[in-house]
Amino acid sequence: MKREAEGLLAYSKENLSRLQQNNKEYNEWLRANRDKIALIAYYKAEARKFEPGGEEQDWFEAEEEVARALIPHEFFV
Protein backbone atom coordinates (compact mmCIF):
# COMPACT_ATOMS: atom_id res chain seq x y z
CA MET A 1 0.00 0.00 0.00
CA LYS A 2 1.28 3.47 -0.85
CA ARG A 3 2.11 5.73 2.03
CA GLU A 4 1.39 9.03 0.26
CA ALA A 5 -1.83 10.73 1.31
CA GLU A 6 -3.30 10.31 -2.17
CA GLY A 7 -2.49 6.61 -2.16
CA LEU A 8 -4.16 6.15 1.21
CA LEU A 9 -7.22 8.09 0.10
CA ALA A 10 -7.49 6.07 -3.10
CA TYR A 11 -7.12 2.86 -1.11
CA SER A 12 -9.81 3.88 1.38
CA LYS A 13 -12.18 4.96 -1.41
CA GLU A 14 -11.68 1.61 -3.14
CA ASN A 15 -12.35 -0.31 0.07
CA LEU A 16 -15.29 1.89 1.01
CA SER A 17 -16.75 1.43 -2.46
CA ARG A 18 -16.35 -2.37 -2.25
CA LEU A 19 -17.80 -2.35 1.24
CA GLN A 20 -20.83 -0.31 0.14
CA GLN A 21 -21.55 -2.87 -2.58
CA ASN A 22 -22.21 -5.42 0.15
CA ASN A 23 -25.08 -3.81 2.02
CA LYS A 24 -24.84 -6.07 5.09
CA GLU A 25 -21.11 -5.46 5.59
CA TYR A 26 -21.53 -1.73 4.96
CA ASN A 27 -24.35 -1.50 7.50
CA GLU A 28 -22.21 -3.31 10.09
CA TRP A 29 -19.25 -1.02 9.36
CA LEU A 30 -21.48 2.04 9.51
CA ARG A 31 -23.05 0.92 12.79
CA ALA A 32 -19.60 0.37 14.31
CA ASN A 33 -18.28 3.74 13.12
CA ARG A 34 -21.36 5.99 13.12
CA ASP A 35 -20.27 8.03 16.15
CA LYS A 36 -16.85 8.77 14.64
CA ILE A 37 -18.38 9.67 11.29
CA ALA A 38 -21.05 11.89 12.86
CA LEU A 39 -18.48 13.79 14.93
CA ILE A 40 -16.24 14.45 11.93
CA ALA A 41 -19.26 15.46 9.82
CA TYR A 42 -20.36 17.86 12.57
CA TYR A 43 -16.97 19.57 12.61
CA LYS A 44 -17.06 19.85 8.82
CA ALA A 45 -20.49 21.50 9.03
CA GLU A 46 -19.25 23.81 11.77
CA ALA A 47 -16.27 24.81 9.60
CA ARG A 48 -18.66 25.87 6.83
CA LYS A 49 -20.80 27.72 9.42
CA PHE A 50 -23.69 25.23 9.09
CA GLU A 51 -24.68 26.64 5.69
CA PRO A 52 -27.43 24.42 4.27
CA GLY A 53 -26.76 22.13 1.35
CA GLY A 54 -23.47 20.51 2.33
CA GLU A 55 -24.66 17.91 4.79
CA GLU A 56 -24.34 14.90 2.46
CA GLN A 57 -20.88 15.97 1.33
CA ASP A 58 -19.83 16.40 4.95
CA TRP A 59 -21.03 12.87 5.75
CA PHE A 60 -19.37 11.28 2.70
CA GLU A 61 -16.08 13.03 3.43
CA ALA A 62 -16.29 11.92 7.06
CA GLU A 63 -16.86 8.31 5.96
CA GLU A 64 -13.75 8.53 3.79
CA GLU A 65 -11.71 9.98 6.65
CA VAL A 66 -12.76 7.18 8.98
CA ALA A 67 -12.08 4.60 6.27
CA ARG A 68 -8.64 6.12 5.65
CA ALA A 69 -7.82 5.99 9.36
CA LEU A 70 -8.62 2.29 9.66
CA ILE A 71 -5.97 -0.33 9.20
CA PRO A 72 -6.62 -2.03 5.81
CA HIS A 73 -7.21 -5.46 7.30
CA GLU A 74 -10.12 -4.04 9.32
CA PHE A 75 -12.05 -3.89 6.05
CA PHE A 76 -11.27 -7.21 4.47
CA VAL A 77 -9.38 -10.08 6.00
N, C-alpha and C positions, 0 to 999 in steps of 0.2 A: 504494500500500500504506500502511496506517495505521502510524503510528510508535508508538502506545501499546502497552504490553506486551500487553494483551489482544488487540489487533489482530494483532500479530506471532504470538502463540500461536495464534489462530484461523487465520491464514494457514498456519502450519506444520502444524497439524492437518489442514487441508484438503489441502495438498500431500502430507503423509505418507499420508493416507487414499487419495488418488488413486494414489500411488506403490505402496501395498500392493495395490491392485487389479490391478496388472500385476506378476505374480510375478517375472518375469525382471528387470525394472527394480528392484524392491524388493530382490531378492537381490544385485544388483550394488551398490546403494546401501548395503545392510547390510554387505557384504563390505568396501567401501571405508571404512566408518565404524565397524566393529565395535570396534576398540580404544578409540575415543573413547567410544562408548556403554558399553562394559564398565567403563571407568574411572569414569564418572559414576555408573553403577549401583552400583559398589562403594562409592563415597563415600556414596550414599544409604543403602545397607545399613549401613554403619558408623555413620551418624548415628542410625539406629534400633536400634543395638547388636546388629545381626545377628539380631534376633528372627525366627523362622521365619514364613513366610506372606506376606511382602511382596516376594518376589523378582521376580515378574512385574510388579508395579506399579513397582518400581524401574527395571526394564528399559524399560517403556513410557514412563515419565517421562523417562528418559535419552534415548530415541529422539526424543522431542518436543523436548528441549533441544538436541540436535544439529541437528535439522531447523530449529529456530528460529534457530540460529546461522549456518546456511548462507545464502548470498545466494540470493534466489529463483530466479535463472536457473540455479543449479546443479541444480535439480530438473527444470525443463522449459524447454527453449529454444524 
